[in-house]
Structure formats: C-alpha cells, structure tokens
C-alpha cells in the first residue's frame, strides 16, 4: 500500500499565501505524475495543477500565475505554492499520485485532503 500525507492547509486572508506539501510513502518503485485537486462544498472535484515525472506542469486557468506546483523526487513529495489567494480558492485540497509499486503494479492514490480557507 501507498499512503499520501498532506500538510500546510489552514486559514489565510485574501491575498495571502500557503504552501501545501504531500509526501508519498510505502511500496513505491517510482512515481509518474503527481497533482493537486480541490473540491468546494456542492462543487465537483477539479484539477488544480499537475506535474509529470519529467517536470512538465499544467494548471487550471483559475490558478495560473498564482499557484506553482513542484516536486522532490528524492522525497516522493509534491508541493503547491499558493499565492494571491482568493475566497474562491476555499476548498478541500487533495494530492494525487500515479504510483508504480513495481514494474507491473500501478495505481492512483489520493491524500486525505486538507482544508484551505481564504477569508474575505
């Protein structure tokens, strides 16, 4: 099994910043893409940002220019730096990892979610 442990969520004022971290552990041979999703109450889960094992990134239009995704392959950790936060960024943020547990076992894993609240 693989576990994703998130940290860094919390309450911040409009215009503030937060840095989310998510570390993967367990039976890991390698990790392909990693990403961050978010879900607000009554809304569908949406992709915020993703990063490939080669470092290619993509972002939701709503966060482009404000958020930066990065990863540390040695630590099996993905980060999301969130700047210029807006109330509409308020959501539960989930990290995601496409994990090769071996050369023949591959699964998608999700973190438990961390609450980000941006006050007006």
Residue pairs with C-beta under 8 A, 6 or more apart in sequence:
1 26
1 27
2 24
2 25
2 26
2 27
2 28
2 97
2 99
2 101
2 107
2 109
3 24
3 25
3 26
3 109
4 22
4 23
4 24
4 95
4 96
4 97
4 109
4 110
4 111
4 112
5 22
5 23
5 25
5 111
5 112
6 20
6 21
6 22
6 93
6 94
6 95
6 111
6 112
6 113
6 114
7 20
7 21
7 22
7 114
8 18
8 19
8 20
8 21
8 114
9 18
9 20
9 93
9 114
9 115
9 116
10 18
10 115
10 116
10 117
11 117
11 118
11 119
12 18
12 85
12 116
12 117
12 118
12 119
13 85
13 118
13 119
14 85
14 86
14 87
14 118
14 119
14 120
15 84
15 85
16 85
16 118
17 81
17 82
17 83
17 84
17 85
18 82
18 85
18 116
19 79
19 80
19 81
19 82
20 36
20 79
20 80
20 82
20 93
20 95
20 114
20 116
21 77
21 78
21 79
22 34
22 36
22 77
22 78
22 79
22 95
22 97
22 111
23 75
23 76
23 77
24 31
24 34
24 76
24 77
24 97
24 99
24 109
25 76
27 101
27 102
28 76
28 99
28 100
28 101
29 99
29 100
29 101
29 102
29 103
29 105
30 53
30 99
30 100
31 53
31 73
31 76
31 97
31 98
31 99
31 100
32 52
32 53
32 98
32 99
32 100
32 106
33 50
33 51
33 52
33 53
33 97
33 98
34 50
34 51
34 69
34 71
34 78
34 95
34 96
34 97
34 98
35 47
35 48
35 49
35 50
35 51
35 69
35 78
35 95
35 96
35 97
36 47
36 48
36 49
36 50
36 69
36 78
36 80
36 93
36 94
36 95
36 96
37 45
37 46
37 47
37 48
37 93
37 94
37 95
37 96
38 45
38 46
38 48
38 89
38 91
38 92
38 93
38 94
38 116
39 45
39 46
39 91
39 92
39 94
39 113
40 90
40 91
40 92
43 91
45 94
46 60
47 60
48 59
48 60
48 63
48 67
48 69
48 80
48 93
49 57
49 58
49 59
49 60
49 63
49 67
49 68
49 69
49 80
50 57
50 58
50 69
50 96
51 57
51 69
51 70
51 71
51 78
53 73
55 71
57 69
59 67
59 69
62 88
63 82
63 89
66 82
66 83
66 84
66 85
67 80
67 81
67 82
67 83
68 80
68 81
68 83
69 78
69 79
69 80
69 81
70 78
70 79
70 81
71 77
71 78
71 79
72 79
76 97
78 95
78 97
80 93
82 89
82 116
85 116
85 118
86 118
87 118
87 119
87 120
88 118
89 116
89 118
90 116
90 117
90 118
91 116
92 113
92 114
92 115
92 116
93 113
93 114
93 115
93 116
94 110
94 111
94 112
94 113
94 114
95 110
95 111
96 108
96 109
96 110
96 111
97 108
97 109
98 106
98 107
98 108
99 106
99 107
99 108
99 109
100 106
101 107
